[in-house]
Amino acid sequence: MIADKGYDRDRLRKALAEPGVKPCIPGRADRKEPIACDTDLYKSRHLIECLFDRLKD
């Protein structure tokens, strides 16, 4: 699951891990311990958002 930094919560990460979903959510700036995130996969999220923006126009 690819999500924005606003969804960076330990509870959400734990809930996603139970059924075997691998989260791709970058850590927020105020997080004490950094979280590893696949940056290439996260960049593809931007392309999908741009596609939906164009469809809305």
C-alpha positions in Angstrom: 0.0 0.0 0.0 1.4 3.4 -1.0 0.2 6.3 1.1 1.1 9.8 2.1 3.0 10.9 5.2 -0.2 11.8 6.8 -0.9 8.0 7.3 2.4 7.4 9.1 1.0 5.8 12.3 2.3 2.7 14.1 -1.2 1.4 14.5 -1.9 1.6 10.8 1.4 -0.1 9.9 0.7 -2.9 12.4 -2.9 -3.4 11.0 -1.5 -3.6 7.5 1.2 -6.1 8.4 -1.2 -8.6 9.9 -2.8 -9.6 6.6 0.6 -9.4 4.8 0.3 -5.9 3.2 3.7 -4.2 2.9 3.2 -0.4 3.5 5.1 2.1 1.5 4.6 5.2 3.7 7.5 7.6 4.3 8.0 8.6 7.9 6.9 12.0 9.2 9.6 14.5 10.1 8.8 14.4 13.8 9.2 10.6 14.0 12.0 9.7 16.5 13.2 6.6 14.6 13.3 6.8 10.8 11.3 4.3 8.8 12.6 2.8 5.6 10.5 3.4 2.5 11.0 2.4 -1.1 11.5 5.8 -2.7 11.1 4.6 -6.3 7.7 3.0 -5.5 6.6 6.1 -3.6 7.5 8.3 -6.6 5.1 6.2 -8.7 2.3 7.4 -6.4 2.8 10.9 -7.7 2.3 9.8 -11.3 -1.0 8.2 -10.3 -2.2 11.3 -8.6 -1.3 13.4 -11.7 -3.3 11.0 -13.8 -6.4 11.4 -11.6 -5.9 15.2 -11.7 -6.0 15.2 -15.5 -9.1 13.0 -15.5 -10.8 15.4 -13.2 -10.1 18.3 -15.5 
